[in-house]
Amino acid sequence: MGNKESKAELASQGLMALVLGLSLMVAGIWVGAQLHIVWNVWPSTDGVVVRGTVQEVVDVPYTKGGGPYYSYVPRIEFRYTVGGRSYTTEAPSVYSANTFDQAAANLSRMYAPGTHHPIRYNPRNPRDIQFGIIEFGPLAFAFLLLTFGGVLSAIGLKSLLMSYAQAPTLQQGIPATVLPFADRSRPEPSAAAVICPSCGRRVMANEDNCPNCLKALRAA
């Protein structure tokens, strides 16, 4: 019973790891696909900066005792045209800074009012836009999901194969069958022997002639 329970536990753990690994891989593929759609499928158009502001973002730590972390993200309002219709949309920049002054300096240096920048928009909702360069954070997150998912899937698959590849053992309480073999420790019975009347050697009784003197042992 112990062997069966260990095999069942190993198979259960392997199945859970395989399912979790495949789920992580699917999530990583989905994130990567979304990035591919935004930066390779969405159409591009020319956007003109109307104005820019700096937004304060507060990140609360998960651990106790740690204080909140503040970052500052520039937000830029663009005016652009899609299908003959003019849009004005505000979107956050991919860049962030640790201080307000640094974020404001980046905003005035990179996105001054009146400057032109290529933007990408969702063809189903032109107000959904992206600009700048591809975001490193989501790209790295997708890569980590794929990596950890692949490792977990490999571990789970290996555990499943190991659980089904274990050879079954003999059940306790049932004696093994022993086949009868001849007892070779006992001496084999020897055949009867006679004395050659010519040379006096012992000769097997079934011999017709003496192997020593070749005299016939049986009368014709």
N, C-alpha and C positions, 0 to 999 in steps of 0.2 A: 504493500500500500504506500510505503514511503517513496518508492521510486515513481509510482504513478502520480502522487501528489507533487513531487518535484518537477516532473515533466509537465504537468498541467500548469503549475505556477510559472515555469519558464516560458511556456507557450503563451500564457496570458500576458506576461510582461513584454514579450516580443511583439504581440499583436498591438498592445497599447503604444509601444514605441513606434511601430510602423505606421499606425493611424495618425499619431501626432506628427511624425516626420513628414508624412505626405501632406497633412494639413498646412504645415509651415511652408512646404515647397509651393503649394497652390497659392498661399497668401503672397509669397515672394514673387511668383509669376504674375499675379494680379497687379501688385504694386509696380513691377517693372513694365507691365503692359500699359498701365495708366500713364506712366512717364513717357513711354514711347508714343502714345496717342497724342499727348499734349505737345511734345517737341518735334514730332515727325508727321503727324496726321493733321492736326489743327492748322488751318490756313493762317497766313501772316498778313499783317497790314501795317501801315505807318501810323504811329500814334504821336500826338503832340502833347507835351506836358502842360497842364493848366496850372496846377499848383501842387505843393507837397507839404506834408505834415510828418511829425515824429510821434509814434505811438509807444507808450510805455507798456511793456509786457511783464507780468509778475508770474514767476514760476515758483510754486510751493513745493518744497522737498517732501519726499515720502517718509523720510526718517524723522524721528522726534528729536527736538533740540536744535535742528538746523533752521536758520532764518530764510526768508524768501529771497529769491534771486531775481534781480531786475535786469531787463534788457530793453533796448530801444530799437524799434524797427521803423524805417521810413515808409510812408504810404504816399503813393503818387496817383494823382488824378490825370487821366489821359482823355483826349478828345480824338476820335477816329471815326472813319466811315466804313460801313459794311453794307453792300448791296444798295448803295445810294442813300442810306439812312445814317444820320449822324448820331453817335453815342458819346456819352461822357461817363466814365467808370473809374472808380478808385480801387486800387489793388496794392497789397503790401509788397515790399521789395524782398528779395532773397537774402539781402545783407542785413545784419544786425550789429549793434555796437553796445559796449558796456556803459557808456555815458551818453547823456542827451546831447552834449556839445559835439561829441564825435559823430553821432548819427546825423545831426544837423549839418555838420561839415560835409559828410558824404552825400547828403541829399542835395546841397547846393552845388557840389562839385560835379556830380554825375547826372542829376535830373533837375537842371535849372529850368524855370518856366520858359516855354517857347521852343525848347529843344525837341528834336525828332528822335524817336526810338522805335525799332520794330517790336511789335507785340503779336501774340498769338491769341486767337479767340475761338471759343467753342461754336461751331457752326449751328448747333441747336439752340444755343443761348449766347448771342454775341456779347452780352454783358459779363460773361465769365471769361476773363483774360489772364494771361501769364506773360511776363516780360523778364528781361535779363538773361541769365544763363540757367542751365539745368541745375536743379537743386541737388546738392551733394548729400544732404541728409536722407531724403527718401530713397535715393539711389543706393547709398550704403545700407540702409535698412532692408531694402529688397535683397541685396547681396547676402546679408547676414541671415535672413529668413531662408534663402535657398541653401546656404552652407549648413546651418544647423539642421534644417529639414532633411538634407541628404545624409548627414551623419546619423541622425536618429533613425532614418529609414533603413540604413545599412545595418545598424545595431539590431533593430527589431527583426529584420529579415534573417540575420544570422542566428538570433535566438530561436526563431521559429524552426529553422532548419536543424538546429542542434536538438530541439525538443523532439522532433520526429525522427531523427537519425539515431537515437539511442537504442541499442540492442535490448530486447526484452530479457529479463532474468527469470530463472526458475522459481516457481511458487514455493513458498515454505510449507512444510508439512507433507509434501508429496515426494516419496523417495524416487530416485532415478532408477530406470529399468536397466538391469545388468544382464547382458547376454551371456549364456553359458559357453565357455571355452574349454577345450581339452586341457586336462592337467598334465603339463609337460614335465612335471617333477618326478612323476612315476616312470620307472624304466620300462621300455617297451619289451614285451615277451619275445625272446629269441626263438628262431626256428629250430627244429630237431636236427642233430648232427650225428654222423656215423664215422667209424674208423675205417680208413682205407686198409684192406687186407694186404696190400703190397708194400706201401711205404709207412704205414702207421699214422698218417696225418688225419686230423679231423676234417671231415668234408660234410657240407650241407646235405641233408637227406634227399633233397630234390635234384642233386647233381647226378648226371649219367656217367661222367668220367671224373677221375681224381685230377684236380688242377695241378698237382705236383708231379705225379708219375704217369698221368694220362691212362691209367688202367681202368677198364670198364668196371663200374660198381654194380651194375645190374646184369643179371643173367639174361641171355637172349631168350 
